[in-house]
Amino acid sequence: QVQVVESGGGTVQPGGSLRLACAASRGMLTGYTVSWYRQVPGAQRGLVASIPRFFSGDRISYGDAVKGRFTISRDNDKNTVFLDMSSLKPEDTGVYYCYVPEATTWGQGTQVTVSS
């Protein structure tokens, strides 16, 4: 069963950038769709971006709020999925979770705070 660990969160000013990483601590991510979700207090986790399993032919998808600002990608050599976030806004603040749907596996989350 694949397991994942997130890293890369932190505090950044509006307009800044961050790179989040979702690394597999067990298993290979190439065989799985991997998604990023964001959660804020009092709300359910919402989909940020999703990348299909390698060679699936399916398309990458993004939540409407992040299109054009965030990019999800894979580094198969590092067995890691990245979320590059740019032009960050205060409303991007939240805990970001990596999720592997086929394995119903969540990471522990990483906090992103966008504040001046």
Secondary structure, DSSP 8 states (H G I E B T S, - for coil): --EEEEE--EEE-TT--EEEEEEEEES-GGGS-EEEEEE-TTS--EEEEEE--TT-----EE-TTTTTTEEEEEETTTTEEEEEE-S--GGG-EEEEEEEGGGTEE---EEEEE--
